[in-house]
Amino acid sequence: MAYKISDGCINCGACEGECPAEAISEVDSKRSIAEDKCVSCGSCASVCPVEAISEA
């Protein structure tokens, strides 16, 4: 199951550098996870300072 970034995202970018699948990018001043690339490892969620990332 892919991970999802909620509206609580502060666009800090911490998650993007942690993603081994390069599934996270900035879209309209917000981070977004490409569901087709996400490998559900949870690396992004573990570094999010505001806990805005969870399993979809």
CHARMM internal coordinates of N, CA and C (Angstrom, degrees):
IC EDIT
DIST 1 N 1 CA 1.4468
DIST 1 CA 1 C 1.5255
ANGL 1 N 1 CA 1 C 108.15
DIST 1 C 2 N 1.3138
ANGL 1 CA 1 C 2 N 116.80
DIHE 1 N 1 CA 1 C 2 N 130.67
DIST 2 N 2 CA 1.4625
ANGL 1 C 2 N 2 CA 122.25
DIHE 1 CA 1 C 2 N 2 CA -178.52
DIST 2 CA 2 C 1.5246
ANGL 2 N 2 CA 2 C 111.16
DIHE 1 C 2 N 2 CA 2 C -72.59
DIST 2 C 3 N 1.3111
ANGL 2 CA 2 C 3 N 115.00
DIHE 2 N 2 CA 2 C 3 N 157.24
DIST 3 N 3 CA 1.4596
ANGL 2 C 3 N 3 CA 121.54
DIHE 2 CA 2 C 3 N 3 CA 176.48
DIST 3 CA 3 C 1.5209
ANGL 3 N 3 CA 3 C 109.35
DIHE 2 C 3 N 3 CA 3 C -90.84
DIST 3 C 4 N 1.3203
ANGL 3 CA 3 C 4 N 115.61
DIHE 3 N 3 CA 3 C 4 N 159.68
DIST 4 N 4 CA 1.4582
ANGL 3 C 4 N 4 CA 121.86
DIHE 3 CA 3 C 4 N 4 CA -176.45
DIST 4 CA 4 C 1.5314
ANGL 4 N 4 CA 4 C 108.62
DIHE 3 C 4 N 4 CA 4 C -136.12
DIST 4 C 5 N 1.3326
ANGL 4 CA 4 C 5 N 116.39
DIHE 4 N 4 CA 4 C 5 N 144.81
DIST 5 N 5 CA 1.4557
ANGL 4 C 5 N 5 CA 121.84
DIHE 4 CA 4 C 5 N 5 CA 178.03
DIST 5 CA 5 C 1.5233
ANGL 5 N 5 CA 5 C 108.47
DIHE 4 C 5 N 5 CA 5 C -103.41
DIST 5 C 6 N 1.3228
ANGL 5 CA 5 C 6 N 116.37
DIHE 5 N 5 CA 5 C 6 N 125.85
DIST 6 N 6 CA 1.4675
ANGL 5 C 6 N 6 CA 121.15
DIHE 5 CA 5 C 6 N 6 CA -177.46
DIST 6 CA 6 C 1.5276
ANGL 6 N 6 CA 6 C 111.75
DIHE 5 C 6 N 6 CA 6 C -83.48
DIST 6 C 7 N 1.3164
ANGL 6 CA 6 C 7 N 115.55
DIHE 6 N 6 CA 6 C 7 N 176.03
DIST 7 N 7 CA 1.4608
ANGL 6 C 7 N 7 CA 122.00
DIHE 6 CA 6 C 7 N 7 CA 178.03
DIST 7 CA 7 C 1.5298
ANGL 7 N 7 CA 7 C 111.86
DIHE 6 C 7 N 7 CA 7 C -67.04
DIST 7 C 8 N 1.3194
ANGL 7 CA 7 C 8 N 117.64
DIHE 7 N 7 CA 7 C 8 N -10.93
DIST 8 N 8 CA 1.4543
ANGL 7 C 8 N 8 CA 121.85
DIHE 7 CA 7 C 8 N 8 CA 178.35
DIST 8 CA 8 C 1.5308
ANGL 8 N 8 CA 8 C 113.01
DIHE 7 C 8 N 8 CA 8 C -74.95
DIST 8 C 9 N 1.3154
ANGL 8 CA 8 C 9 N 116.87
DIHE 8 N 8 CA 8 C 9 N -4.24
DIST 9 N 9 CA 1.4656
ANGL 8 C 9 N 9 CA 122.46
DIHE 8 CA 8 C 9 N 9 CA -179.53
DIST 9 CA 9 C 1.5245
ANGL 9 N 9 CA 9 C 110.64
DIHE 8 C 9 N 9 CA 9 C -60.64
DIST 9 C 10 N 1.3476
ANGL 9 CA 9 C 10 N 115.46
DIHE 9 N 9 CA 9 C 10 N 132.47
DIST 10 N 10 CA 1.4677
ANGL 9 C 10 N 10 CA 120.25
DIHE 9 CA 9 C 10 N 10 CA 178.69
DIST 10 CA 10 C 1.5303
ANGL 10 N 10 CA 10 C 111.21
DIHE 9 C 10 N 10 CA 10 C -101.95
DIST 10 C 11 N 1.3186
ANGL 10 CA 10 C 11 N 117.00
DIHE 10 N 10 CA 10 C 11 N 9.49
DIST 11 N 11 CA 1.4665
ANGL 10 C 11 N 11 CA 124.11
DIHE 10 CA 10 C 11 N 11 CA 175.73
DIST 11 CA 11 C 1.5314
ANGL 11 N 11 CA 11 C 112.62
DIHE 10 C 11 N 11 CA 11 C 57.84
DIST 11 C 12 N 1.3182
ANGL 11 CA 11 C 12 N 116.73
DIHE 11 N 11 CA 11 C 12 N 41.34
DIST 12 N 12 CA 1.4676
ANGL 11 C 12 N 12 CA 120.66
DIHE 11 CA 11 C 12 N 12 CA -178.76
DIST 12 CA 12 C 1.5296
ANGL 12 N 12 CA 12 C 112.12
DIHE 11 C 12 N 12 CA 12 C -78.47
DIST 12 C 13 N 1.3335
ANGL 12 CA 12 C 13 N 117.26
DIHE 12 N 12 CA 12 C 13 N -24.96
DIST 13 N 13 CA 1.4530
ANGL 12 C 13 N 13 CA 121.56
DIHE 12 CA 12 C 13 N 13 CA 178.28
DIST 13 CA 13 C 1.5191
ANGL 13 N 13 CA 13 C 115.67
DIHE 12 C 13 N 13 CA 13 C 88.16
DIST 13 C 14 N 1.3107
ANGL 13 CA 13 C 14 N 117.88
DIHE 13 N 13 CA 13 C 14 N -0.04
DIST 14 N 14 CA 1.4690
ANGL 13 C 14 N 14 CA 120.65
DIHE 13 CA 13 C 14 N 14 CA -178.77
DIST 14 CA 14 C 1.5293
ANGL 14 N 14 CA 14 C 111.70
DIHE 13 C 14 N 14 CA 14 C -58.64
DIST 14 C 15 N 1.3016
ANGL 14 CA 14 C 15 N 116.85
DIHE 14 N 14 CA 14 C 15 N -37.71
DIST 15 N 15 CA 1.4588
ANGL 14 C 15 N 15 CA 121.88
DIHE 14 CA 14 C 15 N 15 CA -176.56
DIST 15 CA 15 C 1.5296
ANGL 15 N 15 CA 15 C 113.03
DIHE 14 C 15 N 15 CA 15 C -69.22
DIST 15 C 16 N 1.3085
ANGL 15 CA 15 C 16 N 115.95
DIHE 15 N 15 CA 15 C 16 N -37.80
DIST 16 N 16 CA 1.4653
ANGL 15 C 16 N 16 CA 120.38
DIHE 15 CA 15 C 16 N 16 CA -174.84
DIST 16 CA 16 C 1.5202
ANGL 16 N 16 CA 16 C 112.02
DIHE 15 C 16 N 16 CA 16 C -59.42
DIST 16 C 17 N 1.3160
ANGL 16 CA 16 C 17 N 117.53
DIHE 16 N 16 CA 16 C 17 N -43.30
DIST 17 N 17 CA 1.4568
ANGL 16 C 17 N 17 CA 121.46
DIHE 16 CA 16 C 17 N 17 CA 179.69
DIST 17 CA 17 C 1.5143
ANGL 17 N 17 CA 17 C 114.12
DIHE 16 C 17 N 17 CA 17 C -69.77
DIST 17 C 18 N 1.3155
ANGL 17 CA 17 C 18 N 117.49
DIHE 17 N 17 CA 17 C 18 N -21.18
DIST 18 N 18 CA 1.4677
ANGL 17 C 18 N 18 CA 121.70
DIHE 17 CA 17 C 18 N 18 CA -178.90
DIST 18 CA 18 C 1.5227
ANGL 18 N 18 CA 18 C 113.62
DIHE 17 C 18 N 18 CA 18 C -87.68
DIST 18 C 19 N 1.3153
ANGL 18 CA 18 C 19 N 117.98
DIHE 18 N 18 CA 18 C 19 N -15.61
DIST 19 N 19 CA 1.4665
ANGL 18 C 19 N 19 CA 121.29
DIHE 18 CA 18 C 19 N 19 CA -174.40
DIST 19 CA 19 C 1.5325
ANGL 19 N 19 CA 19 C 111.70
DIHE 18 C 19 N 19 CA 19 C -76.14
DIST 19 C 20 N 1.3492
ANGL 19 CA 19 C 20 N 117.87
DIHE 19 N 19 CA 19 C 20 N 113.32
DIST 20 N 20 CA 1.4616
ANGL 19 C 20 N 20 CA 120.56
DIHE 19 CA 19 C 20 N 20 CA -179.15
DIST 20 CA 20 C 1.5278
ANGL 20 N 20 CA 20 C 112.75
DIHE 19 C 20 N 20 CA 20 C -71.04
DIST 20 C 21 N 1.3204
ANGL 20 CA 20 C 21 N 117.17
DIHE 20 N 20 CA 20 C 21 N -18.74
DIST 21 N 21 CA 1.4659
ANGL 20 C 21 N 21 CA 121.29
DIHE 20 CA 20 C 21 N 21 CA -178.52
DIST 21 CA 21 C 1.5292
ANGL 21 N 21 CA 21 C 112.45
DIHE 20 C 21 N 21 CA 21 C -96.20
DIST 21 C 22 N 1.3197
ANGL 21 CA 21 C 22 N 116.37
DIHE 21 N 21 CA 21 C 22 N -0.15
DIST 22 N 22 CA 1.4731
ANGL 21 C 22 N 22 CA 121.88
DIHE 21 CA 21 C 22 N 22 CA -177.38
DIST 22 CA 22 C 1.5305
ANGL 22 N 22 CA 22 C 111.11
DIHE 21 C 22 N 22 CA 22 C 52.35
DIST 22 C 23 N 1.3314
ANGL 22 CA 22 C 23 N 115.47
DIHE 22 N 22 CA 22 C 23 N 43.96
DIST 23 N 23 CA 1.4589
ANGL 22 C 23 N 23 CA 121.64
DIHE 22 CA 22 C 23 N 23 CA -177.71
DIST 23 CA 23 C 1.5214
ANGL 23 N 23 CA 23 C 113.14
DIHE 22 C 23 N 23 CA 23 C -92.18
DIST 23 C 24 N 1.3313
ANGL 23 CA 23 C 24 N 117.68
DIHE 23 N 23 CA 23 C 24 N -6.13
DIST 24 N 24 CA 1.4623
ANGL 23 C 24 N 24 CA 121.23
DIHE 23 CA 23 C 24 N 24 CA -175.87
DIST 24 CA 24 C 1.5232
ANGL 24 N 24 CA 24 C 110.16
DIHE 23 C 24 N 24 CA 24 C -106.78
DIST 24 C 25 N 1.3303
ANGL 24 CA 24 C 25 N 115.17
DIHE 24 N 24 CA 24 C 25 N 132.66
DIST 25 N 25 CA 1.4526
ANGL 24 C 25 N 25 CA 120.63
DIHE 24 CA 24 C 25 N 25 CA 177.73
DIST 25 CA 25 C 1.5187
ANGL 25 N 25 CA 25 C 109.22
DIHE 24 C 25 N 25 CA 25 C -144.40
DIST 25 C 26 N 1.3292
ANGL 25 CA 25 C 26 N 115.34
DIHE 25 N 25 CA 25 C 26 N 168.00
DIST 26 N 26 CA 1.4619
ANGL 25 C 26 N 26 CA 120.32
DIHE 25 CA 25 C 26 N 26 CA 178.76
DIST 26 CA 26 C 1.5224
ANGL 26 N 26 CA 26 C 108.80
DIHE 25 C 26 N 26 CA 26 C -93.40
DIST 26 C 27 N 1.3349
ANGL 26 CA 26 C 27 N 115.70
DIHE 26 N 26 CA 26 C 27 N 126.40
DIST 27 N 27 CA 1.4616
ANGL 26 C 27 N 27 CA 122.25
DIHE 26 CA 26 C 27 N 27 CA 178.83
DIST 27 CA 27 C 1.5236
ANGL 27 N 27 CA 27 C 107.83
DIHE 26 C 27 N 27 CA 27 C -132.32
DIST 27 C 28 N 1.3173
ANGL 27 CA 27 C 28 N 117.23
DIHE 27 N 27 CA 27 C 28 N 120.17
DIST 28 N 28 CA 1.4682
ANGL 27 C 28 N 28 CA 121.98
DIHE 27 CA 27 C 28 N 28 CA 179.91
DIST 28 CA 28 C 1.5295
ANGL 28 N 28 CA 28 C 112.25
DIHE 27 C 28 N 28 CA 28 C 52.87
DIST 28 C 29 N 1.3267
ANGL 28 CA 28 C 29 N 116.74
DIHE 28 N 28 CA 28 C 29 N 49.43
DIST 29 N 29 CA 1.4729
ANGL 28 C 29 N 29 CA 123.58
DIHE 28 CA 28 C 29 N 29 CA 178.29
DIST 29 CA 29 C 1.5284
ANGL 29 N 29 CA 29 C 113.86
DIHE 28 C 29 N 29 CA 29 C 61.50
DIST 29 C 30 N 1.3318
ANGL 29 CA 29 C 30 N 116.70
DIHE 29 N 29 CA 29 C 30 N 28.05
DIST 30 N 30 CA 1.4628
ANGL 29 C 30 N 30 CA 123.83
DIHE 29 CA 29 C 30 N 30 CA 177.98
DIST 30 CA 30 C 1.5127
ANGL 30 N 30 CA 30 C 108.54
DIHE 29 C 30 N 30 CA 30 C -142.42
DIST 30 C 31 N 1.3021
ANGL 30 CA 30 C 31 N 117.49
DIHE 30 N 30 CA 30 C 31 N 151.61
DIST 31 N 31 CA 1.4610
ANGL 30 C 31 N 31 CA 120.93
DIHE 30 CA 30 C 31 N 31 CA 175.39
DIST 31 CA 31 C 1.5244
ANGL 31 N 31 CA 31 C 108.91
DIHE 30 C 31 N 31 CA 31 C -83.90
DIST 31 C 32 N 1.3172
ANGL 31 CA 31 C 32 N 115.35
DIHE 31 N 31 CA 31 C 32 N 144.37
DIST 32 N 32 CA 1.4610
ANGL 31 C 32 N 32 CA 121.09
DIHE 31 CA 31 C 32 N 32 CA -178.59
DIST 32 CA 32 C 1.5240
ANGL 32 N 32 CA 32 C 108.78
DIHE 31 C 32 N 32 CA 32 C -138.88
DIST 32 C 33 N 1.3273
ANGL 32 CA 32 C 33 N 116.15
DIHE 32 N 32 CA 32 C 33 N 145.32
DIST 33 N 33 CA 1.4634
ANGL 32 C 33 N 33 CA 121.35
DIHE 32 CA 32 C 33 N 33 CA 178.94
DIST 33 CA 33 C 1.5249
ANGL 33 N 33 CA 33 C 108.94
DIHE 32 C 33 N 33 CA 33 C -107.79
DIST 33 C 34 N 1.3253
ANGL 33 CA 33 C 34 N 116.75
DIHE 33 N 33 CA 33 C 34 N 124.84
DIST 34 N 34 CA 1.4612
ANGL 33 C 34 N 34 CA 122.08
DIHE 33 CA 33 C 34 N 34 CA 176.86
DIST 34 CA 34 C 1.5290
ANGL 34 N 34 CA 34 C 107.72
DIHE 33 C 34 N 34 CA 34 C -76.32
DIST 34 C 35 N 1.3128
ANGL 34 CA 34 C 35 N 115.94
DIHE 34 N 34 CA 34 C 35 N 112.18
DIST 35 N 35 CA 1.4693
ANGL 34 C 35 N 35 CA 120.67
DIHE 34 CA 34 C 35 N 35 CA -176.21
DIST 35 CA 35 C 1.5218
ANGL 35 N 35 CA 35 C 112.84
DIHE 34 C 35 N 35 CA 35 C -58.36
DIST 35 C 36 N 1.3247
ANGL 35 CA 35 C 36 N 117.18
DIHE 35 N 35 CA 35 C 36 N -34.48
DIST 36 N 36 CA 1.4606
ANGL 35 C 36 N 36 CA 120.67
DIHE 35 CA 35 C 36 N 36 CA -177.83
DIST 36 CA 36 C 1.5318
ANGL 36 N 36 CA 36 C 112.82
DIHE 35 C 36 N 36 CA 36 C -73.61
DIST 36 C 37 N 1.3300
ANGL 36 CA 36 C 37 N 117.65
DIHE 36 N 36 CA 36 C 37 N -16.71
DIST 37 N 37 CA 1.4669
ANGL 36 C 37 N 37 CA 121.87
DIHE 36 CA 36 C 37 N 37 CA 178.66
DIST 37 CA 37 C 1.5271
ANGL 37 N 37 CA 37 C 112.74
DIHE 36 C 37 N 37 CA 37 C -101.52
DIST 37 C 38 N 1.3242
ANGL 37 CA 37 C 38 N 117.89
DIHE 37 N 37 CA 37 C 38 N -24.65
DIST 38 N 38 CA 1.4612
ANGL 37 C 38 N 38 CA 122.60
DIHE 37 CA 37 C 38 N 38 CA -175.87
DIST 38 CA 38 C 1.5337
ANGL 38 N 38 CA 38 C 110.76
DIHE 37 C 38 N 38 CA 38 C -62.15
DIST 38 C 39 N 1.3380
ANGL 38 CA 38 C 39 N 115.74
DIHE 38 N 38 CA 38 C 39 N 130.42
DIST 39 N 39 CA 1.4642
ANGL 38 C 39 N 39 CA 121.10
DIHE 38 CA 38 C 39 N 39 CA 179.87
DIST 39 CA 39 C 1.5321
ANGL 39 N 39 CA 39 C 111.83
DIHE 38 C 39 N 39 CA 39 C -103.12
DIST 39 C 40 N 1.3311
ANGL 39 CA 39 C 40 N 116.86
DIHE 39 N 39 CA 39 C 40 N 9.90
DIST 40 N 40 CA 1.4640
ANGL 39 C 40 N 40 CA 123.72
DIHE 39 CA 39 C 40 N 40 CA 175.43
DIST 40 CA 40 C 1.5275
ANGL 40 N 40 CA 40 C 114.10
DIHE 39 C 40 N 40 CA 40 C 57.97
DIST 40 C 41 N 1.3226
ANGL 40 CA 40 C 41 N 116.39
DIHE 40 N 40 CA 40 C 41 N 38.07
DIST 41 N 41 CA 1.4713
ANGL 40 C 41 N 41 CA 119.66
DIHE 40 CA 40 C 41 N 41 CA -178.51
DIST 41 CA 41 C 1.5296
ANGL 41 N 41 CA 41 C 112.59
DIHE 40 C 41 N 41 CA 41 C -83.91
DIST 41 C 42 N 1.3397
ANGL 41 CA 41 C 42 N 117.27
DIHE 41 N 41 CA 41 C 42 N -24.55
DIST 42 N 42 CA 1.4573
ANGL 41 C 42 N 42 CA 120.51
DIHE 41 CA 41 C 42 N 42 CA 178.48
DIST 42 CA 42 C 1.5162
ANGL 42 N 42 CA 42 C 115.26
DIHE 41 C 42 N 42 CA 42 C 85.17
DIST 42 C 43 N 1.3306
ANGL 42 CA 42 C 43 N 117.77
DIHE 42 N 42 CA 42 C 43 N 2.17
DIST 43 N 43 CA 1.4704
ANGL 42 C 43 N 43 CA 120.70
DIHE 42 CA 42 C 43 N 43 CA 179.75
DIST 43 CA 43 C 1.5194
ANGL 43 N 43 CA 43 C 111.59
DIHE 42 C 43 N 43 CA 43 C -57.99
DIST 43 C 44 N 1.3036
ANGL 43 CA 43 C 44 N 116.82
DIHE 43 N 43 CA 43 C 44 N -39.74
DIST 44 N 44 CA 1.4703
ANGL 43 C 44 N 44 CA 121.36
DIHE 43 CA 43 C 44 N 44 CA -178.73
DIST 44 CA 44 C 1.5272
ANGL 44 N 44 CA 44 C 110.98
DIHE 43 C 44 N 44 CA 44 C -64.91
DIST 44 C 45 N 1.3065
ANGL 44 CA 44 C 45 N 116.50
DIHE 44 N 44 CA 44 C 45 N -44.49
DIST 45 N 45 CA 1.4685
ANGL 44 C 45 N 45 CA 120.98
DIHE 44 CA 44 C 45 N 45 CA -178.14
DIST 45 CA 45 C 1.5224
ANGL 45 N 45 CA 45 C 111.43
DIHE 44 C 45 N 45 CA 45 C -64.46
DIST 45 C 46 N 1.3144
ANGL 45 CA 45 C 46 N 116.33
DIHE 45 N 45 CA 45 C 46 N -33.70
DIST 46 N 46 CA 1.4663
ANGL 45 C 46 N 46 CA 119.25
DIHE 45 CA 45 C 46 N 46 CA -177.41
DIST 46 CA 46 C 1.5206
ANGL 46 N 46 CA 46 C 113.44
DIHE 45 C 46 N 46 CA 46 C -70.37
DIST 46 C 47 N 1.3274
ANGL 46 CA 46 C 47 N 118.75
DIHE 46 N 46 CA 46 C 47 N -20.61
DIST 47 N 47 CA 1.4671
ANGL 46 C 47 N 47 CA 121.02
DIHE 46 CA 46 C 47 N 47 CA -179.51
DIST 47 CA 47 C 1.5188
ANGL 47 N 47 CA 47 C 113.66
DIHE 46 C 47 N 47 CA 47 C -105.68
DIST 47 C 48 N 1.3177
ANGL 47 CA 47 C 48 N 118.27
DIHE 47 N 47 CA 47 C 48 N -4.15
DIST 48 N 48 CA 1.4731
ANGL 47 C 48 N 48 CA 121.12
DIHE 47 CA 47 C 48 N 48 CA -178.27
DIST 48 CA 48 C 1.5314
ANGL 48 N 48 CA 48 C 110.25
DIHE 47 C 48 N 48 CA 48 C -69.07
DIST 48 C 49 N 1.3517
ANGL 48 CA 48 C 49 N 117.25
DIHE 48 N 48 CA 48 C 49 N 119.73
DIST 49 N 49 CA 1.4569
ANGL 48 C 49 N 49 CA 120.26
DIHE 48 CA 48 C 49 N 49 CA -176.62
DIST 49 CA 49 C 1.5319
ANGL 49 N 49 CA 49 C 114.05
DIHE 48 C 49 N 49 CA 49 C -72.28
DIST 49 C 50 N 1.3308
ANGL 49 CA 49 C 50 N 117.62
DIHE 49 N 49 CA 49 C 50 N -16.44
DIST 50 N 50 CA 1.4657
ANGL 49 C 50 N 50 CA 120.25
DIHE 49 CA 49 C 50 N 50 CA -178.72
DIST 50 CA 50 C 1.5281
ANGL 50 N 50 CA 50 C 112.34
DIHE 49 C 50 N 50 CA 50 C -116.52
DIST 50 C 51 N 1.3289
ANGL 50 CA 50 C 51 N 116.19
DIHE 50 N 50 CA 50 C 51 N 11.56
DIST 51 N 51 CA 1.4784
ANGL 50 C 51 N 51 CA 122.50
DIHE 50 CA 50 C 51 N 51 CA 179.02
DIST 51 CA 51 C 1.5302
ANGL 51 N 51 CA 51 C 112.39
DIHE 50 C 51 N 51 CA 51 C 51.74
DIST 51 C 52 N 1.3381
ANGL 51 CA 51 C 52 N 115.64
DIHE 51 N 51 CA 51 C 52 N 45.67
DIST 52 N 52 CA 1.4654
ANGL 51 C 52 N 52 CA 121.28
DIHE 51 CA 51 C 52 N 52 CA -178.96
DIST 52 CA 52 C 1.5285
ANGL 52 N 52 CA 52 C 113.19
DIHE 51 C 52 N 52 CA 52 C -92.32
DIST 52 C 53 N 1.3299
ANGL 52 CA 52 C 53 N 117.24
DIHE 52 N 52 CA 52 C 53 N 2.90
DIST 53 N 53 CA 1.4549
ANGL 52 C 53 N 53 CA 120.63
DIHE 52 CA 52 C 53 N 53 CA -177.62
DIST 53 CA 53 C 1.5290
ANGL 53 N 53 CA 53 C 109.57
DIHE 52 C 53 N 53 CA 53 C -117.22
DIST 53 C 54 N 1.3343
ANGL 53 CA 53 C 54 N 114.64
DIHE 53 N 53 CA 53 C 54 N 131.20
DIST 54 N 54 CA 1.4667
ANGL 53 C 54 N 54 CA 120.14
DIHE 53 CA 53 C 54 N 54 CA 179.25
DIST 54 CA 54 C 1.5155
ANGL 54 N 54 CA 54 C 109.64
DIHE 53 C 54 N 54 CA 54 C -148.55
DIST 54 C 55 N 1.3222
ANGL 54 CA 54 C 55 N 115.82
DIHE 54 N 54 CA 54 C 55 N 168.51
DIST 55 N 55 CA 1.4593
ANGL 54 C 55 N 55 CA 119.82
DIHE 54 CA 54 C 55 N 55 CA 176.04
DIST 55 CA 55 C 1.5180
ANGL 55 N 55 CA 55 C 109.28
DIHE 54 C 55 N 55 CA 55 C -66.37
DIST 55 C 56 N 1.3180
ANGL 55 CA 55 C 56 N 114.97
DIHE 55 N 55 CA 55 C 56 N 137.67
DIST 56 N 56 CA 1.4806
ANGL 55 C 56 N 56 CA 120.48
DIHE 55 CA 55 C 56 N 56 CA -178.95
DIST 56 CA 56 C 1.5143
ANGL 56 N 56 CA 56 C 111.00
DIHE 55 C 56 N 56 CA 56 C -73.91
END
COOR INIT
IC SEED 1 N 1 CA 1 C
IC BUILD
